[in-house]
Amino acid sequence: MMIVSPTQATNGAPALSPQLPPRAGIGLKSQHYQQILERNPAVGFFEVHAENYLVAGGPFHHYLGLIRERYPLSIHGVGLSLGAQQPLDREHLERLASLLERYQPQAFSEHLAWSSHGDVFLNDLLPLAYDNATLTRVCAHIDQVQSRLQRQLLLENPATYVEFAHSSMDEAAFIGEVVRRTGCGLLLDVNNAYVSSINHHWDVQAYLHALPLHAVGEIHLAGFAEDRDAAGERLLIDNHGAPVDAAVWRLYTEVLQLIGATPTLLERDNAIPPLDLLLEEAQHAQALLDAIQPTRRQASA
């Protein structure tokens, strides 16, 4: 896809970035660097967490540079804290800008969440109240990020375990308004959608249809853990430490029927299995992608 320059972008929207191929990719893990270079597995792209690479050198950069020569790349941030009440960490944003300049990824994404308060960084992605004050703050932070990076950010829908009583809009409406105001894209995490819907007793199909699906630039699939809450209700935990559940695969198929073949990442961040097992999941996703006819927007890209 052609890159749109900032002067070409309309309505204040950010410049569009080169797109990932509409294929299945996997998260790049250090345990698999050497195997990937030796075997050149048939995956569409690799994705890395930005915060693992915010240093100047070292073995992670050595291997990422070699793999980036062969494959498209997605960079996924976990530390911008877009929903925090405090200003963005400018030093973090500058280091992130340097990383993206170095590797020129086909996609960059972050979470609709917060993880910092004052000088304290919390190693978690925490939920937001969906009200006008939060909307204004999140949009201002995304505008700042996209302006500095000179590229579109893909915003990931969260997995949540609590809801705020004083929220004045639902999550899908909130995300839709953020996309409309900032021109950012959507990273649709199908596992997160399922987890949140089970935890909060939402209608997951209604949730998906209410999202700005036209803005989806990437899909995430992952596994979850299951427990019970204090009331004995089913509670799902987005732990990225298990294979994709059958219910999530079914939901993913429904999503593809709505939006067409879309770049899809198989996430595994805990209990990392052998590379071959990750590739098997990616092959399953690729088979589902191959069965989907191109949408009108893809045919014209």
PyMOL commands that set and color helices and strands:
alter all, ss='L'
color gray80, all
select helices_A, chain A and resi 30-39+50-52+59-68+90-103+132-149+171-182+190-200+204-210+213-215+246-259+275-290+296-299
alter helices_A, ss='H'
color red, helices_A
select strands_A, chain A and resi 24-27+46-49+73-76+107-111+114-117+120-126+154-156+185-189+216-221+225-228+234-237+264-266
alter strands_A, ss='S'
color yellow, strands_A
deselect
rebuild
show_as cartoon
